[in-house]
Amino acid sequence: MRRQILLAVPVSMFLFLATSCTTYHFGVKDRAEHVPDDFGQTEAAIAQGEQSAGAKYCPEKIAKAKELAKQGAEVYWACNNVESARLMAEARRLAKEAEACEPPPVAAPAPAVIAPPPAPAPKPAPVPERICITLKIEFDVNKADIKPKYHNVIGKVADFMKKYPETTAVIEGHTDNRGSYEYNIKLSERRADAVRNYLIEKFGIAPERLSSKGYGYTKPIDTNKTAAGRQKNRRIEAQIECVTYVDKADR
């Protein structure tokens, strides 16, 4: 009786150990004590892939590797060793790829759109400027001689006409009312001619730009009843064409 009890104990322990040592690979129950080496290699590759920094960037590769490894275990126990080896190798390849995964490239920020500076406001059109010059010279009684003090005065008119060569001038001679009409007309003409010739000879103004006319005493600017008034009336006045000038440099 005692011998039977002693024999029953080892058998019971064997059965207990046999049932308690059941192993799994990839969620598939092993059907033998020994499994191919690529089972362990594949488990190690997947575990290493899961722990790698790249796993979080390619989780689908890890999931696919586990799926292939499970299929490989299933076909192995279905006695298809060649297909099992292929599936295990593919699982290891995906796990290795997962290790090398990197974060997706960060898209470069779109370049800031810089609005072009507003076009400068157009400059206002230059305002035409009307430029004029006058000439007035007085004479002694019954004289048509130009006094030296008027040289520079006439020179300013000449400079103006040289600067604006399109201008012309009409030189008008006048007298006081002493003497006859005919005499004063001729005297006023001599005075106008004297100034015209002065501009031509002294300053080189072209003759065709100058004309002269005598008015005698018909256009007084002051009274002829006083000496001072008569002095003002003995004169020439030059009617010089005004110039409309636009400063194109501002455009």
Secondary structure, 3 states (H helix, E strand, C coil): CHHHHHHHHHHHHHHHHHHHCCCEECCEECCCCCCCHHHHHHHHHHHHHHHCHHHHCCHHHHHHHHHHHHHHHHHHHCCCHHHHHHHHHHHHHHHHHHHCCCCCCCCCCCCCCCCCCCCCCCCCCCCCEEECCEEEEECCCCCCCCCHHHHHHHHHHHHHHHHCCCCCEEEEEECCCCCCHHHHHHHHHHHHHHHHHHHHHHHCCCHHHEEEEECCCCCCCCCCCCHHHHHHHCEEEEEECCEEECCHHHC
